[in-house]
Amino acid sequence: MTENHTPEYILRIRIIAPPDPEQFAEFDLARFHVGEIYEVPVRLATLLMISGYAESAGAISLPAEAADFGWPRFPRVKPTR
């Protein structure tokens, strides 16, 4: 199995100090800038907040997914005689 279709929870954080790249070797932190708000996976967000590099800037949410309800249903009009 190569794909994971499990929705991942996301947390919105604000970077308050530049993260130490050596401390987070498994993550690419080059895109993070102090004062900016990012939506990141809960695991990374938690690690950054515990280490003092980020603070919460919103609530946990699921990534948006398109709803597929099939063909739209229209009410049938009864013929009049």
mmCIF file as gemmi writes it, N, C-alpha and C atoms, coordinates in Angstrom:
data_model
loop_
_atom_site.group_PDB
_atom_site.id
_atom_site.type_symbol
_atom_site.label_atom_id
_atom_site.label_alt_id
_atom_site.label_comp_id
_atom_site.label_asym_id
_atom_site.label_entity_id
_atom_site.label_seq_id
_atom_site.pdbx_PDB_ins_code
_atom_site.Cartn_x
_atom_site.Cartn_y
_atom_site.Cartn_z
_atom_site.occupancy
_atom_site.B_iso_or_equiv
_atom_site.pdbx_formal_charge
_atom_site.auth_seq_id
_atom_site.auth_asym_id
_atom_site.pdbx_PDB_model_num
ATOM 1 N N . MET Axp A 1 ? 0.855 -1.176 0 1 0 ? 1 A 1
ATOM 2 C CA . MET Axp A 1 ? 0 0 0 1 0 ? 1 A 1
ATOM 3 C C . MET Axp A 1 ? 0.899 1.237 0 1 0 ? 1 A 1
ATOM 4 N N . THR Axp A 2 ? 0.779 2.045 -1.026 1 0 ? 2 A 1
ATOM 5 C CA . THR Axp A 2 ? 1.657 3.21 -1.151 1 0 ? 2 A 1
ATOM 6 C C . THR Axp A 2 ? 0.954 4.518 -0.845 1 0 ? 2 A 1
ATOM 7 N N . GLU Axp A 3 ? -0.368 4.528 -0.823 1 0 ? 3 A 1
ATOM 8 C CA . GLU Axp A 3 ? -1.088 5.768 -0.581 1 0 ? 3 A 1
ATOM 9 C C . GLU Axp A 3 ? -1.79 5.721 0.763 1 0 ? 3 A 1
ATOM 10 N N . ASN Axp A 4 ? -1.873 6.869 1.399 1 0 ? 4 A 1
ATOM 11 C CA . ASN Axp A 4 ? -2.561 6.988 2.672 1 0 ? 4 A 1
ATOM 12 C C . ASN Axp A 4 ? -3.729 7.935 2.474 1 0 ? 4 A 1
ATOM 13 N N . HIS Axp A 5 ? -4.953 7.417 2.555 1 0 ? 5 A 1
ATOM 14 C CA . HIS Axp A 5 ? -6.138 8.252 2.342 1 0 ? 5 A 1
ATOM 15 C C . HIS Axp A 5 ? -6.764 8.718 3.655 1 0 ? 5 A 1
ATOM 16 N N . THR Axp A 6 ? -6.042 8.558 4.755 1 0 ? 6 A 1
ATOM 17 C CA . THR Axp A 6 ? -6.536 9.006 6.045 1 0 ? 6 A 1
ATOM 18 C C . THR Axp A 6 ? -6.378 10.518 6.123 1 0 ? 6 A 1
ATOM 19 N N . PRO Axp A 7 ? -7.464 11.246 6.454 1 0 ? 7 A 1
ATOM 20 C CA . PRO Axp A 7 ? -7.322 12.697 6.555 1 0 ? 7 A 1
ATOM 21 C C . PRO Axp A 7 ? -6.374 13.062 7.688 1 0 ? 7 A 1
ATOM 22 N N . GLU Axp A 8 ? -5.553 14.06 7.445 1 0 ? 8 A 1
ATOM 23 C CA . GLU Axp A 8 ? -4.583 14.49 8.442 1 0 ? 8 A 1
ATOM 24 C C . GLU Axp A 8 ? -5.088 15.773 9.089 1 0 ? 8 A 1
ATOM 25 N N . TYR Axp A 9 ? -5.019 15.822 10.403 1 0 ? 9 A 1
ATOM 26 C CA . TYR Axp A 9 ? -5.432 17.031 11.094 1 0 ? 9 A 1
ATOM 27 C C . TYR Axp A 9 ? -4.374 18.105 10.922 1 0 ? 9 A 1
ATOM 28 N N . ILE Axp A 10 ? -4.849 19.336 10.853 1 0 ? 10 A 1
ATOM 29 C CA . ILE Axp A 10 ? -3.976 20.481 10.603 1 0 ? 10 A 1
ATOM 30 C C . ILE Axp A 10 ? -4.169 21.485 11.728 1 0 ? 10 A 1
ATOM 31 N N . LEU Axp A 11 ? -3.09 22.134 12.113 1 0 ? 11 A 1
ATOM 32 C CA . LEU Axp A 11 ? -3.148 23.162 13.147 1 0 ? 11 A 1
ATOM 33 C C . LEU Axp A 11 ? -2.543 24.44 12.585 1 0 ? 11 A 1
ATOM 34 N N . ARG Axp A 12 ? -3.172 25.532 12.871 1 0 ? 12 A 1
ATOM 35 C CA . ARG Axp A 12 ? -2.676 26.838 12.422 1 0 ? 12 A 1
ATOM 36 C C . ARG Axp A 12 ? -1.759 27.392 13.499 1 0 ? 12 A 1
ATOM 37 N N . ILE Axp A 13 ? -0.53 27.728 13.103 1 0 ? 13 A 1
ATOM 38 C CA . ILE Axp A 13 ? 0.462 28.241 14.053 1 0 ? 13 A 1
ATOM 39 C C . ILE Axp A 13 ? 1.072 29.546 13.547 1 0 ? 13 A 1
ATOM 40 N N . ARG Axp A 14 ? 1.61 30.311 14.484 1 0 ? 14 A 1
ATOM 41 C CA . ARG Axp A 14 ? 2.378 31.524 14.162 1 0 ? 14 A 1
ATOM 42 C C . ARG Axp A 14 ? 3.802 31.272 14.632 1 0 ? 14 A 1
ATOM 43 N N . ILE Axp A 15 ? 4.759 31.478 13.753 1 0 ? 15 A 1
ATOM 44 C CA . ILE Axp A 15 ? 6.166 31.3 14.103 1 0 ? 15 A 1
ATOM 45 C C . ILE Axp A 15 ? 6.612 32.511 14.922 1 0 ? 15 A 1
ATOM 46 N N . ILE Axp A 16 ? 7.178 32.259 16.11 1 0 ? 16 A 1
ATOM 47 C CA . ILE Axp A 16 ? 7.598 33.366 16.988 1 0 ? 16 A 1
ATOM 48 C C . ILE Axp A 16 ? 9.114 33.437 17.138 1 0 ? 16 A 1
ATOM 49 N N . ALA Axp A 17 ? 9.83 32.433 16.662 1 0 ? 17 A 1
ATOM 50 C CA . ALA Axp A 17 ? 11.299 32.429 16.691 1 0 ? 17 A 1
ATOM 51 C C . ALA Axp A 17 ? 11.776 31.509 15.57 1 0 ? 17 A 1
ATOM 52 N N . PRO Axp A 18 ? 12.932 31.795 14.977 1 0 ? 18 A 1
ATOM 53 C CA . PRO Axp A 18 ? 13.418 30.929 13.895 1 0 ? 18 A 1
ATOM 54 C C . PRO Axp A 18 ? 13.745 29.524 14.418 1 0 ? 18 A 1
ATOM 55 N N . PRO Axp A 19 ? 13.101 28.485 13.848 1 0 ? 19 A 1
ATOM 56 C CA . PRO Axp A 19 ? 13.373 27.113 14.309 1 0 ? 19 A 1
ATOM 57 C C . PRO Axp A 19 ? 14.794 26.676 13.969 1 0 ? 19 A 1
ATOM 58 N N . ASP Axp A 20 ? 15.37 25.87 14.841 1 0 ? 20 A 1
ATOM 59 C CA . ASP Axp A 20 ? 16.702 25.313 14.637 1 0 ? 20 A 1
ATOM 60 C C . ASP Axp A 20 ? 16.599 24.147 13.657 1 0 ? 20 A 1
ATOM 61 N N . PRO Axp A 21 ? 17.18 24.276 12.445 1 0 ? 21 A 1
ATOM 62 C CA . PRO Axp A 21 ? 17.067 23.202 11.436 1 0 ? 21 A 1
ATOM 63 C C . PRO Axp A 21 ? 17.64 21.867 11.898 1 0 ? 21 A 1
ATOM 64 N N . GLU Axp A 22 ? 18.661 21.885 12.74 1 0 ? 22 A 1
ATOM 65 C CA . GLU Axp A 22 ? 19.261 20.638 13.23 1 0 ? 22 A 1
ATOM 66 C C . GLU Axp A 22 ? 18.314 19.9 14.179 1 0 ? 22 A 1
ATOM 67 N N . GLN Axp A 23 ? 17.519 20.642 14.918 1 0 ? 23 A 1
ATOM 68 C CA . GLN Axp A 23 ? 16.583 20.042 15.857 1 0 ? 23 A 1
ATOM 69 C C . GLN Axp A 23 ? 15.413 19.373 15.127 1 0 ? 23 A 1
ATOM 70 N N . PHE Axp A 24 ? 15.099 19.838 13.918 1 0 ? 24 A 1
ATOM 71 C CA . PHE Axp A 24 ? 13.982 19.324 13.127 1 0 ? 24 A 1
ATOM 72 C C . PHE Axp A 24 ? 14.489 18.801 11.791 1 0 ? 24 A 1
ATOM 73 N N . ALA Axp A 25 ? 15.459 17.912 11.824 1 0 ? 25 A 1
ATOM 74 C CA . ALA Axp A 25 ? 16.121 17.419 10.614 1 0 ? 25 A 1
ATOM 75 C C . ALA Axp A 25 ? 15.169 16.725 9.644 1 0 ? 25 A 1
ATOM 76 N N . GLU Axp A 26 ? 14.113 16.112 10.147 1 0 ? 26 A 1
ATOM 77 C CA . GLU Axp A 26 ? 13.205 15.386 9.258 1 0 ? 26 A 1
ATOM 78 C C . GLU Axp A 26 ? 12.192 16.293 8.556 1 0 ? 26 A 1
ATOM 79 N N . PHE Axp A 27 ? 12.156 17.578 8.902 1 0 ? 27 A 1
ATOM 80 C CA . PHE Axp A 27 ? 11.219 18.53 8.306 1 0 ? 27 A 1
ATOM 81 C C . PHE Axp A 27 ? 11.979 19.604 7.536 1 0 ? 27 A 1
ATOM 82 N N . ASP Axp A 28 ? 11.364 20.106 6.465 1 0 ? 28 A 1
ATOM 83 C CA . ASP Axp A 28 ? 11.924 21.228 5.71 1 0 ? 28 A 1
ATOM 84 C C . ASP Axp A 28 ? 11.357 22.514 6.307 1 0 ? 28 A 1
ATOM 85 N N . LEU Axp A 29 ? 12.173 23.228 7.037 1 0 ? 29 A 1
ATOM 86 C CA . LEU Axp A 29 ? 11.714 24.432 7.726 1 0 ? 29 A 1
ATOM 87 C C . LEU Axp A 29 ? 12.099 25.724 7.015 1 0 ? 29 A 1
ATOM 88 N N . ALA Axp A 30 ? 12.669 25.617 5.834 1 0 ? 30 A 1
ATOM 89 C CA . ALA Axp A 30 ? 13.158 26.798 5.116 1 0 ? 30 A 1
ATOM 90 C C . ALA Axp A 30 ? 12.041 27.797 4.798 1 0 ? 30 A 1
ATOM 91 N N . ARG Axp A 31 ? 10.816 27.322 4.657 1 0 ? 31 A 1
ATOM 92 C CA . ARG Axp A 31 ? 9.712 28.213 4.269 1 0 ? 31 A 1
ATOM 93 C C . ARG Axp A 31 ? 9.152 29.028 5.424 1 0 ? 31 A 1
ATOM 94 N N . PHE Axp A 32 ? 9.499 28.682 6.662 1 0 ? 32 A 1
ATOM 95 C CA . PHE Axp A 32 ? 8.931 29.354 7.825 1 0 ? 32 A 1
ATOM 96 C C . PHE Axp A 32 ? 9.657 30.657 8.144 1 0 ? 32 A 1
ATOM 97 N N . HIS Axp A 33 ? 8.864 31.723 8.369 1 0 ? 33 A 1
ATOM 98 C CA . HIS Axp A 33 ? 9.403 33.04 8.697 1 0 ? 33 A 1
ATOM 99 C C . HIS Axp A 33 ? 8.723 33.559 9.951 1 0 ? 33 A 1
ATOM 100 N N . VAL Axp A 34 ? 9.472 34.21 10.807 1 0 ? 34 A 1
ATOM 101 C CA . VAL Axp A 34 ? 8.956 34.743 12.067 1 0 ? 34 A 1
ATOM 102 C C . VAL Axp A 34 ? 7.807 35.719 11.788 1 0 ? 34 A 1
ATOM 103 N N . GLY Axp A 35 ? 6.723 35.556 12.561 1 0 ? 35 A 1
ATOM 104 C CA . GLY Axp A 35 ? 5.564 36.432 12.442 1 0 ? 35 A 1
ATOM 105 C C . GLY Axp A 35 ? 4.506 35.94 11.466 1 0 ? 35 A 1
ATOM 106 N N . GLU Axp A 36 ? 4.844 34.981 10.643 1 0 ? 36 A 1
ATOM 107 C CA . GLU Axp A 36 ? 3.898 34.468 9.646 1 0 ? 36 A 1
ATOM 108 C C . GLU Axp A 36 ? 3.059 33.339 10.243 1 0 ? 36 A 1
ATOM 109 N N . ILE Axp A 37 ? 1.869 33.14 9.672 1 0 ? 37 A 1
ATOM 110 C CA . ILE Axp A 37 ? 0.957 32.082 10.114 1 0 ? 37 A 1
ATOM 111 C C . ILE Axp A 37 ? 0.941 30.986 9.058 1 0 ? 37 A 1
ATOM 112 N N . TYR Axp A 38 ? 0.993 29.729 9.524 1 0 ? 38 A 1
ATOM 113 C CA . TYR Axp A 38 ? 1.032 28.567 8.631 1 0 ? 38 A 1
ATOM 114 C C . TYR Axp A 38 ? 0.062 27.495 9.119 1 0 ? 38 A 1
ATOM 115 N N . GLU Axp A 39 ? -0.441 26.711 8.203 1 0 ? 39 A 1
ATOM 116 C CA . GLU Axp A 39 ? -1.23 25.533 8.54 1 0 ? 39 A 1
ATOM 117 C C . GLU Axp A 39 ? -0.34 24.325 8.316 1 0 ? 39 A 1
ATOM 118 N N . VAL Axp A 40 ? -0.043 23.605 9.384 1 0 ? 40 A 1
ATOM 119 C CA . VAL Axp A 40 ? 0.889 22.48 9.322 1 0 ? 40 A 1
ATOM 120 C C . VAL Axp A 40 ? 0.273 21.263 10.01 1 0 ? 40 A 1
ATOM 121 N N . PRO Axp A 41 ? 0.796 20.067 9.716 1 0 ? 41 A 1
ATOM 122 C CA . PRO Axp A 41 ? 0.306 18.874 10.413 1 0 ? 41 A 1
ATOM 123 C C . PRO Axp A 41 ? 0.473 19.016 11.929 1 0 ? 41 A 1
ATOM 124 N N . VAL Axp A 42 ? -0.439 18.4 12.666 1 0 ? 42 A 1
ATOM 125 C CA . VAL Axp A 42 ? -0.442 18.52 14.127 1 0 ? 42 A 1
ATOM 126 C C . VAL Axp A 42 ? 0.89 18.122 14.739 1 0 ? 42 A 1
ATOM 127 N N . ARG Axp A 43 ? 1.518 17.067 14.222 1 0 ? 43 A 1
ATOM 128 C CA . ARG Axp A 43 ? 2.795 16.606 14.792 1 0 ? 43 A 1
ATOM 129 C C . ARG Axp A 43 ? 3.861 17.704 14.739 1 0 ? 43 A 1
ATOM 130 N N . LEU Axp A 44 ? 4.033 18.321 13.573 1 0 ? 44 A 1
ATOM 131 C CA . LEU Axp A 44 ? 5.024 19.388 13.44 1 0 ? 44 A 1
ATOM 132 C C . LEU Axp A 44 ? 4.634 20.599 14.279 1 0 ? 44 A 1
ATOM 133 N N . ALA Axp A 45 ? 3.355 20.967 14.253 1 0 ? 45 A 1
ATOM 134 C CA . ALA Axp A 45 ? 2.892 22.12 15.032 1 0 ? 45 A 1
ATOM 135 C C . ALA Axp A 45 ? 3.163 21.928 16.517 1 0 ? 45 A 1
ATOM 136 N N . THR Axp A 46 ? 2.878 20.728 17.012 1 0 ? 46 A 1
ATOM 137 C CA . THR Axp A 46 ? 3.099 20.443 18.422 1 0 ? 46 A 1
ATOM 138 C C . THR Axp A 46 ? 4.58 20.531 18.779 1 0 ? 46 A 1
ATOM 139 N N . LEU Axp A 47 ? 5.426 19.966 17.938 1 0 ? 47 A 1
ATOM 140 C CA . LEU Axp A 47 ? 6.868 20.022 18.198 1 0 ? 47 A 1
ATOM 141 C C . LEU Axp A 47 ? 7.382 21.461 18.208 1 0 ? 47 A 1
ATOM 142 N N . LEU Axp A 48 ? 6.924 22.266 17.257 1 0 ? 48 A 1
ATOM 143 C CA . LEU Axp A 48 ? 7.358 23.664 17.201 1 0 ? 48 A 1
ATOM 144 C C . LEU Axp A 48 ? 6.873 24.452 18.415 1 0 ? 48 A 1
ATOM 145 N N . MET Axp A 49 ? 5.627 24.186 18.858 1 0 ? 49 A 1
ATOM 146 C CA . MET Axp A 49 ? 5.097 24.919 20.016 1 0 ? 49 A 1
ATOM 147 C C . MET Axp A 49 ? 5.787 24.493 21.309 1 0 ? 49 A 1
ATOM 148 N N . ILE Axp A 50 ? 6.01 23.201 21.484 1 0 ? 50 A 1
ATOM 149 C CA . ILE Axp A 50 ? 6.682 22.717 22.696 1 0 ? 50 A 1
ATOM 150 C C . ILE Axp A 50 ? 8.107 23.262 22.78 1 0 ? 50 A 1
ATOM 151 N N . SER Axp A 51 ? 8.768 23.387 21.621 1 0 ? 51 A 1
ATOM 152 C CA . SER Axp A 51 ? 10.146 23.881 21.582 1 0 ? 51 A 1
ATOM 153 C C . SER Axp A 51 ? 10.232 25.4 21.703 1 0 ? 51 A 1
ATOM 154 N N . GLY Axp A 52 ? 9.101 26.088 21.681 1 0 ? 52 A 1
ATOM 155 C CA . GLY Axp A 52 ? 9.09 27.538 21.839 1 0 ? 52 A 1
ATOM 156 C C . GLY Axp A 52 ? 9.278 28.317 20.551 1 0 ? 52 A 1
ATOM 157 N N . TYR Axp A 53 ? 9.146 27.661 19.408 1 0 ? 53 A 1
ATOM 158 C CA . TYR Axp A 53 ? 9.318 28.345 18.125 1 0 ? 53 A 1
ATOM 159 C C . TYR Axp A 53 ? 8.002 28.82 17.517 1 0 ? 53 A 1
ATOM 160 N N . ALA Axp A 54 ? 6.866 28.36 18.069 1 0 ? 54 A 1
ATOM 161 C CA . ALA Axp A 54 ? 5.569 28.722 17.503 1 0 ? 54 A 1
ATOM 162 C C . ALA Axp A 54 ? 4.526 28.808 18.602 1 0 ? 54 A 1
ATOM 163 N N . GLU Axp A 55 ? 3.401 29.468 18.263 1 0 ? 55 A 1
ATOM 164 C CA . GLU Axp A 55 ? 2.253 29.534 19.146 1 0 ? 55 A 1
ATOM 165 C C . GLU Axp A 55 ? 1.003 29.245 18.328 1 0 ? 55 A 1
ATOM 166 N N . SER Axp A 56 ? -0.054 28.837 18.982 1 0 ? 56 A 1
ATOM 167 C CA . SER Axp A 56 ? -1.293 28.517 18.286 1 0 ? 56 A 1
ATOM 168 C C . SER Axp A 56 ? -1.897 29.779 17.686 1 0 ? 56 A 1
ATOM 169 N N . ALA Axp A 57 ? -2.396 29.662 16.471 1 0 ? 57 A 1
ATOM 170 C CA . ALA Axp A 57 ? -3.025 30.802 15.808 1 0 ? 57 A 1
ATOM 171 C C . ALA Axp A 57 ? -4.402 30.429 15.272 1 0 ? 57 A 1
ATOM 172 N N . GLY Axp A 58 ? -4.974 29.357 15.779 1 0 ? 58 A 1
ATOM 173 C CA . GLY Axp A 58 ? -6.291 28.942 15.309 1 0 ? 58 A 1
ATOM 174 C C . GLY Axp A 58 ? -6.635 27.559 15.796 1 0 ? 58 A 1
ATOM 175 N N . ALA Axp A 59 ? -7.702 27.013 15.239 1 0 ? 59 A 1
ATOM 176 C CA . ALA Axp A 59 ? -8.207 25.716 15.683 1 0 ? 59 A 1
ATOM 177 C C . ALA Axp A 59 ? -7.749 24.589 14.775 1 0 ? 59 A 1
ATOM 178 N N . ILE Axp A 60 ? -7.848 23.394 15.308 1 0 ? 60 A 1
ATOM 179 C CA . ILE Axp A 60 ? -7.559 22.192 14.521 1 0 ? 60 A 1
ATOM 180 C C . ILE Axp A 60 ? -8.682 22.004 13.519 1 0 ? 60 A 1
ATOM 181 N N . SER Axp A 61 ? -8.317 21.61 12.312 1 0 ? 61 A 1
ATOM 182 C CA . SER Axp A 61 ? -9.331 21.382 11.288 1 0 ? 61 A 1
ATOM 183 C C . SER Axp A 61 ? -8.899 20.251 10.378 1 0 ? 61 A 1
ATOM 184 N N . LEU Axp A 62 ? -9.852 19.767 9.607 1 0 ? 62 A 1
ATOM 185 C CA . LEU Axp A 62 ? -9.561 18.771 8.582 1 0 ? 62 A 1
ATOM 186 C C . LEU Axp A 62 ? -9.314 19.478 7.265 1 0 ? 62 A 1
ATOM 187 N N . PRO Axp A 63 ? -8.487 18.911 6.407 1 0 ? 63 A 1
ATOM 188 C CA . PRO Axp A 63 ? -8.315 19.514 5.097 1 0 ? 63 A 1
ATOM 189 C C . PRO Axp A 63 ? -9.633 19.487 4.331 1 0 ? 63 A 1
ATOM 190 N N . ALA Axp A 64 ? -9.85 20.481 3.521 1 0 ? 64 A 1
ATOM 191 C CA . ALA Axp A 64 ? -11.089 20.549 2.745 1 0 ? 64 A 1
ATOM 192 C C . ALA Axp A 64 ? -11.11 19.462 1.682 1 0 ? 64 A 1
ATOM 193 N N . GLU Axp A 65 ? -12.253 18.865 1.515 1 0 ? 65 A 1
ATOM 194 C CA . GLU Axp A 65 ? -12.43 17.856 0.488 1 0 ? 65 A 1
ATOM 195 C C . GLU Axp A 65 ? -13.692 18.191 -0.295 1 0 ? 65 A 1
ATOM 196 N N . ALA Axp A 66 ? -13.673 17.913 -1.57 1 0 ? 66 A 1
ATOM 197 C CA . ALA Axp A 66 ? -14.843 18.158 -2.395 1 0 ? 66 A 1
ATOM 198 C C . ALA Axp A 66 ? -15.899 17.102 -2.111 1 0 ? 66 A 1
ATOM 199 N N . ALA Axp A 67 ? -17.135 17.537 -2.011 1 0 ? 67 A 1
ATOM 200 C CA . ALA Axp A 67 ? -18.233 16.596 -1.793 1 0 ? 67 A 1
ATOM 201 C C . ALA Axp A 67 ? -18.75 16.134 -3.151 1 0 ? 67 A 1
ATOM 202 N N . ASP Axp A 68 ? -18.998 14.854 -3.262 1 0 ? 68 A 1
ATOM 203 C CA . ASP Axp A 68 ? -19.533 14.302 -4.501 1 0 ? 68 A 1
ATOM 204 C C . ASP Axp A 68 ? -20.859 13.642 -4.184 1 0 ? 68 A 1
ATOM 205 N N . PHE Axp A 69 ? -21.927 14.294 -4.587 1 0 ? 69 A 1
ATOM 206 C CA . PHE Axp A 69 ? -23.248 13.765 -4.315 1 0 ? 69 A 1
ATOM 207 C C . PHE Axp A 69 ? -23.88 13.154 -5.564 1 0 ? 69 A 1
ATOM 208 N N . GLY Axp A 70 ? -23.097 12.947 -6.601 1 0 ? 70 A 1
ATOM 209 C CA . GLY Axp A 70 ? -23.639 12.368 -7.831 1 0 ? 70 A 1
ATOM 210 C C . GLY Axp A 70 ? -24.419 13.41 -8.618 1 0 ? 70 A 1
ATOM 211 N N . TRP Axp A 71 ? -25.307 12.929 -9.448 1 0 ? 71 A 1
ATOM 212 C CA . TRP Axp A 71 ? -26.12 13.829 -10.269 1 0 ? 71 A 1
ATOM 213 C C . TRP Axp A 71 ? -27.112 14.578 -9.398 1 0 ? 71 A 1
ATOM 214 N N . PRO Axp A 72 ? -27.363 15.843 -9.704 1 0 ? 72 A 1
ATOM 215 C CA . PRO Axp A 72 ? -28.351 16.579 -8.913 1 0 ? 72 A 1
ATOM 216 C C . PRO Axp A 72 ? -29.745 16.005 -9.161 1 0 ? 72 A 1
ATOM 217 N N . ARG Axp A 73 ? -30.54 15.982 -8.146 1 0 ? 73 A 1
ATOM 218 C CA . ARG Axp A 73 ? -31.904 15.477 -8.277 1 0 ? 73 A 1
ATOM 219 C C . ARG Axp A 73 ? -32.856 16.647 -8.393 1 0 ? 73 A 1
ATOM 220 N N . PHE Axp A 74 ? -33.686 16.596 -9.411 1 0 ? 74 A 1
ATOM 221 C CA . PHE Axp A 74 ? -34.668 17.637 -9.625 1 0 ? 74 A 1
ATOM 222 C C . PHE Axp A 74 ? -36.044 17.051 -9.344 1 0 ? 74 A 1
ATOM 223 N N . PRO Axp A 75 ? -36.936 17.806 -8.739 1 0 ? 75 A 1
ATOM 224 C CA . PRO Axp A 75 ? -38.276 17.278 -8.472 1 0 ? 75 A 1
ATOM 225 C C . PRO Axp A 75 ? -39.002 17.01 -9.783 1 0 ? 75 A 1
ATOM 226 N N . ARG Axp A 76 ? -39.708 15.907 -9.814 1 0 ? 76 A 1
ATOM 227 C CA . ARG Axp A 76 ? -40.489 15.574 -11.009 1 0 ? 76 A 1
ATOM 228 C C . ARG Axp A 76 ? -41.786 16.36 -10.991 1 0 ? 76 A 1
ATOM 229 N N . VAL Axp A 77 ? -42.117 16.858 -12.147 1 0 ? 77 A 1
ATOM 230 C CA . VAL Axp A 77 ? -43.363 17.598 -12.299 1 0 ? 77 A 1
ATOM 231 C C . VAL Axp A 77 ? -44.419 16.612 -12.809 1 0 ? 77 A 1
ATOM 232 N N . LYS Axp A 78 ? -45.534 16.544 -12.09 1 0 ? 78 A 1
ATOM 233 C CA . LYS Axp A 78 ? -46.591 15.649 -12.514 1 0 ? 78 A 1
ATOM 234 C C . LYS Axp A 78 ? -47.339 16.293 -13.687 1 0 ? 78 A 1
ATOM 235 N N . PRO Axp A 79 ? -47.579 15.497 -14.738 1 0 ? 79 A 1
ATOM 236 C CA . PRO Axp A 79 ? -48.29 16.067 -15.887 1 0 ? 79 A 1
ATOM 237 C C . PRO Axp A 79 ? -49.734 16.399 -15.511 1 0 ? 79 A 1
ATOM 238 N N . THR Axp A 80 ? -50.218 17.504 -16.012 1 0 ? 80 A 1
ATOM 239 C CA . THR Axp A 80 ? -51.6 17.911 -15.76 1 0 ? 80 A 1
ATOM 240 C C . THR Axp A 80 ? -52.453 17.555 -16.964 1 0 ? 80 A 1
ATOM 241 N N . ARG Axp A 81 ? -53.672 17.081 -16.717 1 0 ? 81 A 1
ATOM 242 C CA . ARG Axp A 81 ? -54.575 16.706 -17.832 1 0 ? 81 A 1
ATOM 243 C C . ARG Axp A 81 ? -55.784 17.528 -17.838 1 0 ? 81 A 1
